[in-house]
Amino acid sequence: MNNTEIIYLLLASIIWFAGYFHTGRFVRPRWKVPGKFIFYMGLSYALVHWFGHWGLLFIIAHPIIGLIFHIRVCKENQIDWMTCEPKEKYLKLQEKWAKGDFGK
């Protein structure tokens, strides 16, 4: 593992934890959180290792696309995207999606 890979993985973990502290606290069931982190870091490492600087596209684009999607969905469902309030409504929406129901 070279210095560039280490720096990119540090960046990936910082971005992941920033996202976690925003909406990750609502992930249900709780056991999914470590799995999501390991998968994201593993994929980030593989892409950086195989494609070098191009792997940085995934590290940056994946969370940005997720944030844009999060903002859009929250606004469509009258949920404050910054605070995820009302919390009950946000959790109900997540539960609905976990069952594969993406309709309104």
ABEGO torsion letter per residue (X at the ends): XBAAAAAAAAAAAAAAAAAAAAAAAABOBAAAAAAAAAAAAAAAAAAAAAAEAAAAAAAAAAAAAAAAAAAAAAAAAGBBAAAGOBAAAAAAAAAAAAAGBABX
